[in-house]
Amino acid sequence: MTDRADGATTTPIDETLTDPIENDPAFHRTESKIAVAGHPIHAMLVAFPVALAASTLGADLFYWWTGDLFWARAALWASGAGFLLGVLAGIAGTVELLMVPGIRARASSWTHFVIAVMLLSVLGANWGYRLGGYEAAVLPYGILLSAFAAAFTGFTGWHGGKLVFEYHVGVAPKGN
């Protein structure tokens, strides 16, 4: 304790204070539990909805530019496949989140989870909107949903990448 000029006493900051979660050995165990030959299934699956969300936007833009019905049909199929494969990736990611204590303990994991569920909602809405008539659905709302889904995919992917590159979530420990 130290005395200040005004007569008050202060205690020095204890530099030995640490985050109790970070000191828990389980916090550092973040390797994938749902994997094939050491390769995380979630990481393998997320590439498909990412590519298909971008493909849906691209097909919508090509339809708008050319008026060719092929592109409206391609957007329907890409949006449906993106949503369905996104659900599979989401299931794998949710199982990882719930099974691995080091993933579950991180706030960033929960942020990624919440925005990924929101993205799945947008992808599902985009696909569902097109099921009633894929050609009429493109302009204006289909293309807007596709643009929103593509942007949201980038946002979700950035948070997922942060988990992998900053926290080494889902990667094998060094030496394996």
Salt bridges, closest charged atoms under 4 A:
ASP6 OD2 - ARG4 NH2 2.75
ASP60 OD2 - ARG130 NH2 2.51
